[in-house]
Amino acid sequence: MNIETQKRISQNLKIIRISHCLNQSQMAELVGVSRSAYISYENGKRTPDAEVLFNIATRFGLNMSVFFEHDYYRLLNHIENGELYDDGLVKLIKSYKDLSSFSKGMLIERAECLKEWDKMREDKRKILEENKLKK
């Protein structure tokens, strides 16, 4: 990897981290590396391997190409439109991958029922609020 690309990755890692209000220790923990390894990535002394970049991209809902982005404003746009995955979602995805095809289907059906349940509860809450305001 050439120096320019390594420099670009290190700068973009720092921008991603700062834009999510994380310190280097928090970012390292979030992506599963030591603090010293993460610091060396941001300083351009080491280049993160594909797995680390993939973990960061997945965690923040980013495309892998964001690490190579040259345009600062385009990078910020990617970050702004990314979605931070919470630990529950990451755990759910890992569990889903371990399920049989049948169980995956059952989980999807159950999720649809839960979405309907939440919608029904929200609709009922709105009706109660409207009735409260009318009184």
ROLUM-349298 format. One record per residue: residue number from 1; residue in one letter; x, y, z of N, C-alpha, C, O in turn. Coordinates in pm, whole numbers, plus 50000, padded with zeros to 5 digits. Example, Ala and Ser with C-alpha at 12.3 -4.5 7.8 and 13.67 -1.06 7.14 Angstrom:
2
@kedren:1 baza:A n.east:51319 n.north:49431 n.up:50780 ca.east:51230 ca.north:49550 ca.up:50780 c.east:51320 c.north:49670 c.up:50780 o.east:51424 o.north:49668 o.up:50846
@kedren:2 baza:S n.east:51285 n.north:49775 n.up:50708 ca.east:51367 ca.north:49894 ca.up:50714 c.east:51290 c.north:50003 c.up:50787 o.east:51341 o.north:50114 o.up:50804
end
This chain:
135
@kedren:1 baza:M n.east:50085 n.north:49883 n.up:50000 ca.east:50000 ca.north:50000 ca.up:50000 c.east:50090 c.north:50124 c.up:50000 o.east:50188 o.north:50131 o.up:50075
@kedren:2 baza:N n.east:50056 n.north:50219 n.up:49916 ca.east:50141 ca.north:50338 ca.up:49909 c.east:50115 c.north:50431 c.up:50028 o.east:50012 o.north:50422 o.up:50095
@kedren:3 baza:I n.east:50209 n.north:50519 n.up:50051 ca.east:50204 ca.north:50610 ca.up:50167 c.east:50082 c.north:50701 c.up:50162 o.east:50020 o.north:50729 o.up:50265
@kedren:4 baza:E n.east:50047 n.north:50747 n.up:50043 ca.east:49932 ca.north:50837 ca.up:50028 c.east:49803 c.north:50768 c.up:50072 o.east:49720 o.north:50829 o.up:50140
@kedren:5 baza:T n.east:49785 n.north:50643 n.up:50033 ca.east:49665 ca.north:50568 ca.up:50072 c.east:49663 c.north:50544 c.up:50222 o.east:49559 o.north:50557 o.up:50286
@kedren:6 baza:Q n.east:49778 n.north:50508 n.up:50278 ca.east:49787 ca.north:50485 ca.up:50422 c.east:49754 c.north:50613 c.up:50499 o.east:49686 o.north:50609 o.up:50602
@kedren:7 baza:K n.east:49802 n.north:50725 n.up:50450 ca.east:49775 ca.north:50855 ca.up:50511 c.east:49625 c.north:50887 c.up:50505 o.east:49567 o.north:50934 o.up:50602
@kedren:8 baza:R n.east:49563 n.north:50861 n.up:50389 ca.east:49421 ca.north:50887 ca.up:50369 c.east:49339 c.north:50804 c.up:50467 o.east:49247 o.north:50856 o.up:50530
@kedren:9 baza:I n.east:49371 n.north:50676 n.up:50481 ca.east:49299 ca.north:50588 ca.up:50574 c.east:49312 c.north:50640 c.up:50717 o.east:49213 o.north:50646 o.up:50790
@kedren:10 baza:S n.east:49432 n.north:50678 n.up:50757 ca.east:49452 ca.north:50725 ca.up:50894 c.east:49374 c.north:50852 c.up:50921 o.east:49315 o.north:50867 o.up:51028
@kedren:11 baza:Q n.east:49372 n.north:50945 n.up:50826 ca.east:49297 ca.north:51069 ca.up:50843 c.east:49147 c.north:51042 c.up:50850 o.east:49076 o.north:51100 o.up:50932
@kedren:12 baza:N n.east:49099 n.north:50954 n.up:50764 ca.east:48955 ca.north:50924 ca.up:50763 c.east:48911 c.north:50849 c.up:50888 o.east:48800 o.north:50870 o.up:50936
@kedren:13 baza:L n.east:48998 n.north:50763 n.up:50940 ca.east:48965 ca.north:50695 ca.up:51066 c.east:48946 c.north:50797 c.up:51178 o.east:48852 o.north:50787 o.up:51258
@kedren:14 baza:K n.east:49034 n.north:50895 n.up:51184 ca.east:49024 ca.north:50998 ca.up:51287 c.east:48896 c.north:51079 c.up:51271 o.east:48828 o.north:51108 o.up:51370
@kedren:15 baza:I n.east:48863 n.north:51115 n.up:51148 ca.east:48741 ca.north:51192 ca.up:51124 c.east:48618 c.north:51112 c.up:51164 o.east:48526 o.north:51165 o.up:51226
@kedren:16 baza:I n.east:48616 n.north:50984 n.up:51128 ca.east:48502 ca.north:50898 ca.up:51165 c.east:48488 c.north:50892 c.up:51316 o.east:48379 o.north:50907 o.up:51370
@kedren:17 baza:R n.east:48600 n.north:50870 n.up:51385 ca.east:48597 ca.north:50858 ca.up:51531 c.east:48548 c.north:50988 c.up:51595 o.east:48459 o.north:50986 o.up:51679
@kedren:18 baza:I n.east:48606 n.north:51099 n.up:51557 ca.east:48571 ca.north:51228 ca.up:51617 c.east:48426 c.north:51265 c.up:51587 o.east:48357 o.north:51322 o.up:51671
@kedren:19 baza:S n.east:48381 n.north:51234 n.up:51467 ca.east:48243 ca.north:51268 ca.up:51430 c.east:48140 c.north:51193 c.up:51514 o.east:48025 o.north:51235 o.up:51524
@kedren:20 baza:H n.east:48182 n.north:51083 n.up:51575 ca.east:48092 ca.north:51007 ca.up:51663 c.east:48123 c.north:51030 c.up:51810 o.east:48076 o.north:50957 o.up:51897
@kedren:21 baza:C n.east:48203 n.north:51135 n.up:51837 ca.east:48236 ca.north:51175 ca.up:51975 c.east:48296 c.north:51062 c.up:52057 o.east:48261 o.north:51041 o.up:52173
@kedren:22 baza:L n.east:48387 n.north:50989 n.up:51996 ca.east:48454 ca.north:50879 ca.up:52064 c.east:48601 c.north:50914 c.up:52085 o.east:48661 o.north:50981 o.up:52001
@kedren:23 baza:N n.east:48658 n.north:50868 n.up:52197 ca.east:48802 ca.north:50882 ca.up:52211 c.east:48868 c.north:50757 c.up:52152 o.east:48799 o.north:50663 o.up:52112
@kedren:24 baza:Q n.east:49000 n.north:50757 n.up:52146 ca.east:49069 ca.north:50645 ca.up:52081 c.east:49047 c.north:50513 c.up:52154 o.east:49038 o.north:50409 o.up:52090
@kedren:25 baza:S n.east:49040 n.north:50517 n.up:52285 ca.east:49015 ca.north:50394 ca.up:52363 c.east:48877 c.north:50337 c.up:52332 o.east:48863 o.north:50216 o.up:52312
@kedren:26 baza:Q n.east:48777 n.north:50423 n.up:52327 ca.east:48641 ca.north:50378 ca.up:52297 c.east:48633 c.north:50319 c.up:52156 o.east:48569 o.north:50216 o.up:52134
@kedren:27 baza:M n.east:48698 n.north:50385 n.up:52061 ca.east:48696 ca.north:50337 ca.up:51923 c.east:48765 c.north:50201 c.up:51913 o.east:48717 o.north:50110 o.up:51846
@kedren:28 baza:A n.east:48879 n.north:50189 n.up:51980 ca.east:48952 ca.north:50062 ca.up:51978 c.east:48867 c.north:49949 c.up:52033 o.east:48861 o.north:49840 o.up:51976
@kedren:29 baza:E n.east:48800 n.north:49976 n.up:52145 ca.east:48714 ca.north:49875 ca.up:52206 c.east:48596 c.north:49840 c.up:52115 o.east:48559 o.north:49724 o.up:52101
@kedren:30 baza:L n.east:48540 n.north:49941 n.up:52054 ca.east:48425 ca.north:49923 ca.up:51966 c.east:48457 c.north:49830 c.up:51849 o.east:48373 o.north:49751 o.up:51808
@kedren:31 baza:V n.east:48578 n.north:49841 n.up:51795 ca.east:48613 ca.north:49760 ca.up:51678 c.east:48699 c.north:49639 c.up:51711 o.east:48737 o.north:49564 o.up:51621
@kedren:32 baza:G n.east:48730 n.north:49619 n.up:51839 ca.east:48797 ca.north:49497 ca.up:51881 c.east:48947 c.north:49492 c.up:51861 o.east:49003 o.north:49388 o.up:51829
@kedren:33 baza:V n.east:49013 n.north:49608 n.up:51881 ca.east:49159 ca.north:49611 ca.up:51875 c.east:49211 c.north:49680 c.up:52001 o.east:49135 o.north:49745 o.up:52073
@kedren:34 baza:S n.east:49340 n.north:49667 n.up:52026 ca.east:49398 ca.north:49736 ca.up:52141 c.east:49406 c.north:49886 c.up:52113 o.east:49405 o.north:49929 o.up:51998
@kedren:35 baza:R n.east:49413 n.north:49963 n.up:52220 ca.east:49423 ca.north:50108 ca.up:52205 c.east:49549 c.north:50144 c.up:52128 o.east:49546 o.north:50230 o.up:52039
@kedren:36 baza:S n.east:49660 n.north:50079 n.up:52162 ca.east:49787 ca.north:50112 ca.up:52095 c.east:49781 c.north:50079 c.up:51945 o.east:49837 o.north:50152 o.up:51864
@kedren:37 baza:A n.east:49714 n.north:49970 n.up:51910 ca.east:49699 ca.north:49936 ca.up:51768 c.east:49616 c.north:50042 c.up:51698 o.east:49650 o.north:50087 o.up:51588
@kedren:38 baza:Y n.east:49506 n.north:50083 n.up:51762 ca.east:49421 ca.north:50184 ca.up:51699 c.east:49496 c.north:50317 c.up:51682 o.east:49486 o.north:50381 o.up:51578
@kedren:39 baza:I n.east:49570 n.north:50358 n.up:51784 ca.east:49647 ca.north:50482 ca.up:51776 c.east:49746 c.north:50476 c.up:51660 o.east:49766 o.north:50574 o.up:51588
@kedren:40 baza:S n.east:49808 n.north:50360 n.up:51642 ca.east:49904 ca.north:50348 ca.up:51532 c.east:49834 c.north:50355 c.up:51396 o.east:49896 o.north:50397 o.up:51298
@kedren:41 baza:Y n.east:49707 n.north:50316 n.up:51389 ca.east:49630 ca.north:50331 ca.up:51264 c.east:49607 c.north:50479 c.up:51235 o.east:49628 o.north:50525 o.up:51123
@kedren:42 baza:E n.east:49564 n.north:50552 n.up:51337 ca.east:49536 ca.north:50694 ca.up:51318 c.east:49662 c.north:50776 c.up:51291 o.east:49658 o.north:50877 o.up:51221
@kedren:43 baza:N n.east:49774 n.north:50732 n.up:51347 ca.east:49900 ca.north:50802 ca.up:51325 c.east:49966 c.north:50764 c.up:51192 o.east:50066 o.north:50823 o.up:51153
@kedren:44 baza:G n.east:49909 n.north:50666 n.up:51124 ca.east:49964 ca.north:50624 ca.up:50996 c.east:50086 c.north:50535 c.up:51007 o.east:50156 o.north:50512 o.up:50908
@kedren:45 baza:K n.east:50114 n.north:50486 n.up:51127 ca.east:50229 ca.north:50398 ca.up:51146 c.east:50199 c.north:50255 c.up:51105 o.east:50288 o.north:50180 o.up:51066
@kedren:46 baza:R n.east:50072 n.north:50218 n.up:51114 ca.east:50025 ca.north:50086 ca.up:51071 c.east:49898 c.north:50105 c.up:50991 o.east:49824 o.north:50202 o.up:51009
@kedren:47 baza:T n.east:49873 n.north:50012 n.up:50902 ca.east:49749 ca.north:50014 ca.up:50826 c.east:49659 c.north:49904 c.up:50880 o.east:49702 o.north:49790 o.up:50892
@kedren:48 baza:P n.east:49535 n.north:49937 n.up:50913 ca.east:49445 ca.north:49833 ca.up:50963 c.east:49419 c.north:49728 c.up:50855 o.east:49413 o.north:49760 o.up:50736
@kedren:49 baza:D n.east:49405 n.north:49604 n.up:50899 ca.east:49375 ca.north:49500 ca.up:50801 c.east:49228 c.north:49510 c.up:50759 o.east:49151 o.north:49587 o.up:50816
@kedren:50 baza:A n.east:49192 n.north:49433 n.up:50660 ca.east:49057 ca.north:49439 ca.up:50603 c.east:48950 c.north:49409 c.up:50708 o.east:48842 o.north:49468 o.up:50705
@kedren:51 baza:E n.east:48979 n.north:49318 n.up:50800 ca.east:48880 ca.north:49283 ca.up:50903 c.east:48850 c.north:49402 c.up:50995 o.east:48734 o.north:49426 o.up:51029
@kedren:52 baza:V n.east:48953 n.north:49475 n.up:51033 ca.east:48933 ca.north:49593 ca.up:51119 c.east:48852 c.north:49699 c.up:51044 o.east:48758 o.north:49755 o.up:51099
@kedren:53 baza:L n.east:48887 n.north:49725 n.up:50919 ca.east:48813 ca.north:49823 ca.up:50839 c.east:48668 c.north:49778 c.up:50822 o.east:48576 o.north:49859 o.up:50828
@kedren:54 baza:F n.east:48649 n.north:49648 n.up:50799 ca.east:48513 ca.north:49596 ca.up:50784 c.east:48434 c.north:49614 c.up:50913 o.east:48317 o.north:49651 o.up:50909
@kedren:55 baza:N n.east:48497 n.north:49588 n.up:51028 ca.east:48430 ca.north:49606 ca.up:51158 c.east:48388 c.north:49750 c.up:51178 o.east:48277 o.north:49777 o.up:51225
@kedren:56 baza:I n.east:48475 n.north:49842 n.up:51143 ca.east:48443 ca.north:49984 ca.up:51157 c.east:48328 c.north:50022 c.up:51064 o.east:48232 o.north:50087 o.up:51104
@kedren:57 baza:A n.east:48339 n.north:49980 n.up:50939 ca.east:48234 ca.north:50011 ca.up:50840 c.east:48100 c.north:49954 c.up:50884 o.east:47997 o.north:50021 o.up:50876
@kedren:58 baza:T n.east:48101 n.north:49831 n.up:50930 ca.east:47976 ca.north:49766 ca.up:50974 c.east:47918 c.north:49837 c.up:51095 o.east:47798 o.north:49863 o.up:51101
@kedren:59 baza:R n.east:48002 n.north:49868 n.up:51190 ca.east:47957 ca.north:49931 ca.up:51314 c.east:47893 c.north:50067 c.up:51289 o.east:47799 o.north:50106 o.up:51359
@kedren:60 baza:F n.east:47945 n.north:50139 n.up:51189 ca.east:47894 ca.north:50273 ca.up:51162 c.east:47805 c.north:50280 c.up:51038 o.east:47766 o.north:50389 o.up:50996
@kedren:61 baza:G n.east:47773 n.north:50165 n.up:50980 ca.east:47685 ca.north:50163 ca.up:50865 c.east:47746 c.north:50232 c.up:50744 o.east:47676 o.north:50301 o.up:50670
@kedren:62 baza:L n.east:47875 n.north:50214 n.up:50724 ca.east:47947 ca.north:50281 ca.up:50616 c.east:47989 c.north:50182 c.up:50508 o.east:48004 o.north:50063 o.up:50534
@kedren:63 baza:N n.east:48009 n.north:50234 n.up:50389 ca.east:48065 ca.north:50156 ca.up:50280 c.east:48216 c.north:50154 c.up:50298 o.east:48274 o.north:50253 o.up:50344
@kedren:64 baza:M n.east:48281 n.north:50046 n.up:50262 ca.east:48426 ca.north:50035 ca.up:50277 c.east:48501 c.north:50144 c.up:50201 o.east:48612 o.north:50181 o.up:50239
@kedren:65 baza:S n.east:48443 n.north:50195 n.up:50096 ca.east:48511 ca.north:50297 ca.up:50015 c.east:48533 c.north:50426 c.up:50093 o.east:48614 o.north:50509 o.up:50053
@kedren:66 baza:V n.east:48462 n.north:50444 n.up:50203 ca.east:48474 ca.north:50567 ca.up:50282 c.east:48616 c.north:50586 c.up:50336 o.east:48659 o.north:50700 o.up:50357
@kedren:67 baza:F n.east:48688 n.north:50478 n.up:50358 ca.east:48824 ca.north:50488 ca.up:50411 c.east:48921 c.north:50548 c.up:50309 o.east:49027 o.north:50599 o.up:50346
@kedren:68 baza:F n.east:48884 n.north:50542 n.up:50181 ca.east:48971 ca.north:50590 ca.up:50074 c.east:48923 c.north:50723 c.up:50015 o.east:48979 o.north:50772 o.up:49917
@kedren:69 baza:E n.east:48820 n.north:50780 n.up:50075 ca.east:48761 ca.north:50904 ca.up:50025 c.east:48859 c.north:51020 c.up:50039 o.east:48917 o.north:51041 o.up:50145
@kedren:70 baza:H n.east:48877 n.north:51094 n.up:49929 ca.east:48969 ca.north:51208 ca.up:49929 c.east:48899 c.north:51339 c.up:49966 o.east:48961 o.north:51429 o.up:50022
@kedren:71 baza:D n.east:48771 n.north:51348 n.up:49935 ca.east:48697 ca.north:51471 ca.up:49955 c.east:48638 c.north:51473 c.up:50097 o.east:48555 o.north:51390 o.up:50132
@kedren:72 baza:Y n.east:48683 n.north:51570 n.up:50177 ca.east:48642 ca.north:51583 ca.up:50316 c.east:48490 c.north:51593 c.up:50330 o.east:48432 o.north:51530 o.up:50418
@kedren:73 baza:Y n.east:48426 n.north:51673 n.up:50245 ca.east:48282 ca.north:51694 ca.up:50256 c.east:48203 c.north:51570 c.up:50214 o.east:48097 o.north:51541 o.up:50271
@kedren:74 baza:R n.east:48252 n.north:51498 n.up:50116 ca.east:48186 ca.north:51372 ca.up:50079 c.east:48200 c.north:51270 c.up:50192 o.east:48107 o.north:51195 o.up:50220
@kedren:75 baza:L n.east:48316 n.north:51268 n.up:50257 ca.east:48337 ca.north:51179 ca.up:50371 c.east:48236 c.north:51212 c.up:50481 o.east:48172 o.north:51121 o.up:50535
@kedren:76 baza:L n.east:48221 n.north:51339 n.up:50514 ca.east:48126 ca.north:51378 ca.up:50618 c.east:47983 c.north:51341 c.up:50579 o.east:47904 o.north:51301 o.up:50664
@kedren:77 baza:N n.east:47950 n.north:51353 n.up:50452 ca.east:47818 ca.north:51314 ca.up:50405 c.east:47795 c.north:51164 c.up:50425 o.east:47687 o.north:51123 o.up:50467
@kedren:78 baza:H n.east:47896 n.north:51083 n.up:50395 ca.east:47886 ca.north:50938 ca.up:50417 c.east:47864 c.north:50908 c.up:50565 o.east:47780 o.north:50826 o.up:50602
@kedren:79 baza:I n.east:47942 n.north:50975 n.up:50649 ca.east:47932 ca.north:50952 ca.up:50793 c.east:47795 c.north:50995 c.up:50844 o.east:47733 o.north:50924 o.up:50923
@kedren:80 baza:E n.east:47748 n.north:51110 n.up:50800 ca.east:47619 ca.north:51162 ca.up:50844 c.east:47506 c.north:51067 c.up:50807 o.east:47410 o.north:51051 o.up:50883
@kedren:81 baza:N n.east:47517 n.north:51004 n.up:50691 ca.east:47412 ca.north:50915 ca.up:50646 c.east:47429 c.north:50772 c.up:50696 o.east:47343 o.north:50687 o.up:50675
@kedren:82 baza:G n.east:47543 n.north:50746 n.up:50762 ca.east:47565 ca.north:50614 ca.up:50820 c.east:47481 c.north:50597 c.up:50944 o.east:47426 o.north:50693 o.up:50998
@kedren:83 baza:E n.east:47471 n.north:50476 n.up:50988 ca.east:47387 ca.north:50447 ca.up:51104 c.east:47469 c.north:50364 c.up:51202 o.east:47513 o.north:50254 o.up:51168
@kedren:84 baza:L n.east:47488 n.north:50414 n.up:51320 ca.east:47563 ca.north:50341 ca.up:51419 c.east:47483 c.north:50220 c.up:51466 o.east:47370 o.north:50234 o.up:51512
@kedren:85 baza:Y n.east:47542 n.north:50104 n.up:51452 ca.east:47475 ca.north:49982 ca.up:51496 c.east:47494 c.north:49969 c.up:51646 o.east:47606 o.north:49979 o.up:51697
@kedren:86 baza:D n.east:47386 n.north:49946 n.up:51716 ca.east:47402 ca.north:49925 ca.up:51859 c.east:47437 c.north:49778 c.up:51885 o.east:47429 o.north:49695 o.up:51795
@kedren:87 baza:D n.east:47476 n.north:49749 n.up:52007 ca.east:47520 ca.north:49614 ca.up:52040 c.east:47408 c.north:49511 c.up:52022 o.east:47434 o.north:49396 o.up:51986
@kedren:88 baza:G n.east:47285 n.north:49554 n.up:52046 ca.east:47172 ca.north:49462 ca.up:52028 c.east:47157 c.north:49418 c.up:51883 o.east:47131 o.north:49301 o.up:51855
@kedren:89 baza:L n.east:47173 n.north:49512 n.up:51792 ca.east:47162 ca.north:49479 ca.up:51649 c.east:47276 c.north:49388 c.up:51606 o.east:47254 o.north:49292 o.up:51532
@kedren:90 baza:V n.east:47396 n.north:49416 n.up:51652 ca.east:47511 ca.north:49332 ca.up:51617 c.east:47487 c.north:49190 c.up:51670 o.east:47513 o.north:49093 o.up:51600
@kedren:91 baza:K n.east:47438 n.north:49179 n.up:51793 ca.east:47411 ca.north:49048 ca.up:51853 c.east:47302 c.north:48976 c.up:51775 o.east:47311 o.north:48855 o.up:51752
@kedren:92 baza:L n.east:47199 n.north:49048 n.up:51734 ca.east:47090 ca.north:48989 ca.up:51658 c.east:47140 c.north:48935 c.up:51523 o.east:47103 o.north:48825 o.up:51481
@kedren:93 baza:I n.east:47223 n.north:49013 n.up:51456 ca.east:47276 ca.north:48970 ca.up:51327 c.east:47361 c.north:48844 c.up:51342 o.east:47350 o.north:48751 o.up:51262
@kedren:94 baza:K n.east:47445 n.north:48840 n.up:51445 ca.east:47528 ca.north:48722 ca.up:51469 c.east:47441 c.north:48600 c.up:51499 o.east:47468 o.north:48491 o.up:51450
@kedren:95 baza:S n.east:47338 n.north:48619 n.up:51580 ca.east:47248 ca.north:48508 ca.up:51612 c.east:47174 c.north:48460 c.up:51488 o.east:47159 o.north:48340 o.up:51467
@kedren:96 baza:Y n.east:47128 n.north:48554 n.up:51407 ca.east:47055 ca.north:48521 ca.up:51285 c.east:47140 c.north:48433 c.up:51193 o.east:47090 o.north:48337 o.up:51134
@kedren:97 baza:K n.east:47267 n.north:48467 n.up:51181 ca.east:47356 ca.north:48391 ca.up:51094 c.east:47370 c.north:48245 c.up:51138 o.east:47397 o.north:48158 o.up:51056
@kedren:98 baza:D n.east:47353 n.north:48219 n.up:51267 ca.east:47370 ca.north:48085 ca.up:51321 c.east:47243 c.north:47999 c.up:51311 o.east:47247 o.north:47880 o.up:51340
@kedren:99 baza:L n.east:47132 n.north:48059 n.up:51271 ca.east:47006 ca.north:47988 ca.up:51266 c.east:46993 c.north:47903 c.up:51140 o.east:47056 o.north:47930 o.up:51037
@kedren:100 baza:S n.east:46909 n.north:47800 n.up:51150 ca.east:46874 ca.north:47721 ca.up:51031 c.east:46782 c.north:47804 c.up:50943 o.east:46729 o.north:47906 o.up:50988
@kedren:101 baza:S n.east:46763 n.north:47763 n.up:50819 ca.east:46674 ca.north:47835 ca.up:50728 c.east:46533 c.north:47842 c.up:50786 o.east:46467 o.north:47946 o.up:50777
@kedren:102 baza:F n.east:46487 n.north:47733 n.up:50844 ca.east:46353 ca.north:47730 ca.up:50903 c.east:46342 c.north:47832 c.up:51016 o.east:46246 o.north:47909 o.up:51022
@kedren:103 baza:S n.east:46442 n.north:47833 n.up:51105 ca.east:46439 ca.north:47926 ca.up:51218 c.east:46451 c.north:48071 c.up:51172 o.east:46391 o.north:48160 o.up:51233
@kedren:104 baza:K n.east:46527 n.north:48096 n.up:51066 ca.east:46536 ca.north:48232 ca.up:51011 c.east:46398 c.north:48278 c.up:50965 o.east:46358 o.north:48392 o.up:50989
@kedren:105 baza:G n.east:46325 n.north:48188 n.up:50898 ca.east:46190 ca.north:48221 ca.up:50853 c.east:46098 c.north:48250 c.up:50970 o.east:46019 o.north:48345 o.up:50965
@kedren:106 baza:M n.east:46108 n.north:48170 n.up:51074 ca.east:46027 ca.north:48191 ca.up:51195 c.east:46060 c.north:48326 c.up:51259 o.east:45970 o.north:48398 o.up:51302
@kedren:107 baza:L n.east:46187 n.north:48359 n.up:51265 ca.east:46228 ca.north:48485 ca.up:51325 c.east:46174 c.north:48604 c.up:51246 o.east:46127 o.north:48702 o.up:51304
@kedren:108 baza:I n.east:46180 n.north:48595 n.up:51115 ca.east:46128 ca.north:48703 ca.up:51031 c.east:45977 c.north:48718 c.up:51051 o.east:45927 o.north:48830 o.up:51061
@kedren:109 baza:E n.east:45905 n.north:48606 n.up:51056 ca.east:45760 ca.north:48612 ca.up:51081 c.east:45731 c.north:48675 c.up:51216 o.east:45639 o.north:48757 o.up:51229
@kedren:110 baza:R n.east:45807 n.north:48638 n.up:51316 ca.east:45787 ca.north:48692 ca.up:51450 c.east:45817 c.north:48843 c.up:51452 o.east:45747 o.north:48920 o.up:51517
@kedren:111 baza:A n.east:45921 n.north:48883 n.up:51379 ca.east:45955 ca.north:49025 ca.up:51372 c.east:45841 c.north:49105 c.up:51309 o.east:45811 o.north:49215 o.up:51353
@kedren:112 baza:E n.east:45779 n.north:49050 n.up:51206 ca.east:45666 ca.north:49118 ca.up:51141 c.east:45550 c.north:49133 c.up:51240 o.east:45485 o.north:49237 o.up:51244
@kedren:113 baza:C n.east:45524 n.north:49029 n.up:51318 ca.east:45418 ca.north:49037 ca.up:51420 c.east:45450 c.north:49145 c.up:51524 o.east:45362 o.north:49220 o.up:51565
@kedren:114 baza:L n.east:45576 n.north:49151 n.up:51564 ca.east:45617 ca.north:49252 ca.up:51663 c.east:45604 c.north:49393 c.up:51606 o.east:45567 o.north:49485 o.up:51679
@kedren:115 baza:K n.east:45635 n.north:49411 n.up:51478 ca.east:45618 ca.north:49543 ca.up:51415 c.east:45471 c.north:49582 c.up:51416 o.east:45438 o.north:49697 o.up:51444
@kedren:116 baza:E n.east:45381 n.north:49487 n.up:51384 ca.east:45237 ca.north:49515 ca.up:51388 c.east:45193 c.north:49551 c.up:51529 o.east:45114 o.north:49643 o.up:51549
@kedren:117 baza:W n.east:45244 n.north:49478 n.up:51628 ca.east:45212 ca.north:49504 ca.up:51768 c.east:45254 c.north:49646 c.up:51807 o.east:45176 o.north:49719 o.up:51868
@kedren:118 baza:D n.east:45377 n.north:49684 n.up:51771 ca.east:45426 ca.north:49818 ca.up:51803 c.east:45341 c.north:49925 c.up:51734 o.east:45312 o.north:50028 o.up:51795
@kedren:119 baza:K n.east:45303 n.north:49902 n.up:51610 ca.east:45219 ca.north:49998 ca.up:51538 c.east:45083 c.north:50012 c.up:51606 o.east:45032 o.north:50123 o.up:51621
@kedren:120 baza:M n.east:45026 n.north:49901 n.up:51647 ca.east:44897 ca.north:49904 ca.up:51714 c.east:44907 c.north:49982 c.up:51846 o.east:44819 o.north:50062 o.up:51878
@kedren:121 baza:R n.east:45014 n.north:49959 n.up:51921 ca.east:45033 ca.north:50030 ca.up:52048 c.east:45053 c.north:50180 c.up:52025 o.east:45000 o.north:50262 o.up:52100
@kedren:122 baza:E n.east:45129 n.north:50215 n.up:51921 ca.east:45151 ca.north:50356 ca.up:51889 c.east:45021 c.north:50424 c.up:51846 o.east:44993 o.north:50536 o.up:51888
@kedren:123 baza:D n.east:44942 n.north:50355 n.up:51763 ca.east:44813 ca.north:50410 ca.up:51721 c.east:44722 c.north:50432 c.up:51841 o.east:44653 o.north:50534 o.up:51850
@kedren:124 baza:K n.east:44721 n.north:50337 n.up:51932 ca.east:44637 ca.north:50349 ca.up:52051 c.east:44685 c.north:50466 c.up:52138 o.east:44604 o.north:50540 o.up:52194
@kedren:125 baza:R n.east:44817 n.north:50482 n.up:52150 ca.east:44872 ca.north:50592 ca.up:52229 c.east:44831 c.north:50726 c.up:52169 o.east:44797 o.north:50819 o.up:52242
@kedren:126 baza:K n.east:44834 n.north:50737 n.up:52038 ca.east:44795 ca.north:50862 ca.up:51970 c.east:44648 c.north:50893 c.up:51993 o.east:44611 o.north:51008 o.up:52017
@kedren:127 baza:I n.east:44564 n.north:50791 n.up:51986 ca.east:44420 ca.north:50811 ca.up:52009 c.east:44396 c.north:50859 c.up:52152 o.east:44315 o.north:50949 o.up:52175
@kedren:128 baza:L n.east:44466 n.north:50798 n.up:52248 ca.east:44452 ca.north:50841 ca.up:52387 c.east:44497 c.north:50985 c.up:52407 o.east:44433 o.north:51060 o.up:52481
@kedren:129 baza:E n.east:44605 n.north:51024 n.up:52343 ca.east:44652 ca.north:51162 ca.up:52353 c.east:44553 c.north:51259 c.up:52292 o.east:44527 o.north:51366 o.up:52347
@kedren:130 baza:E n.east:44497 n.north:51222 n.up:52176 ca.east:44398 ca.north:51308 ca.up:52109 c.east:44275 c.north:51325 c.up:52196 o.east:44222 o.north:51436 o.up:52208
@kedren:131 baza:N n.east:44228 n.north:51216 n.up:52258 ca.east:44113 ca.north:51222 ca.up:52348 c.east:44142 c.north:51309 c.up:52470 o.east:44054 o.north:51380 o.up:52519
@kedren:132 baza:K n.east:44263 n.north:51303 n.up:52518 ca.east:44305 ca.north:51383 ca.up:52632 c.east:44300 c.north:51531 c.up:52598 o.east:44255 o.north:51613 o.up:52678
@kedren:133 baza:L n.east:44347 n.north:51565 n.up:52478 ca.east:44348 ca.north:51703 ca.up:52434 c.east:44207 c.north:51759 c.up:52412 o.east:44184 o.north:51878 o.up:52431
@kedren:134 baza:K n.east:44114 n.north:51673 n.up:52373 ca.east:43976 ca.north:51715 ca.up:52348 c.east:43904 c.north:51747 c.up:52477 o.east:43809 o.north:51825 o.up:52477
@kedren:135 baza:K n.east:43947 n.north:51689 n.up:52587 ca.east:43877 ca.north:51709 ca.up:52715 c.east:43911 c.north:51839 c.up:52778 o.east:43860 o.north:51870 o.up:52886
end
